[in-house]
Amino acid sequence: MSALSELKWFKSSFSEASGNNCIEVAIAEPNGIVLRESEIPAAVISTNRVALRALILGVKTSGAGSGHL
């Protein structure tokens, strides 16, 4: 995995104006994805594209976070 300082981090366009209340995502080649909380940038979670996609699809199909559980 690439050094954290070398990664290009992306924030959601829905982040607060200050940019300090969001999840940031970076691609760590060849197949890694790294996530961090913008307020605690040293704490990261690494995964891969397949696992992250499965998580997102699972959340979407379960209605988690929508208030419709």
Secondary structure by P-SEA (a helix, b strand, c coil): cccccccbbbbbcccccccccbbbbbbcccbbbbbbccccccbbbbbcaaaaaaaaaaaaaaccccccc
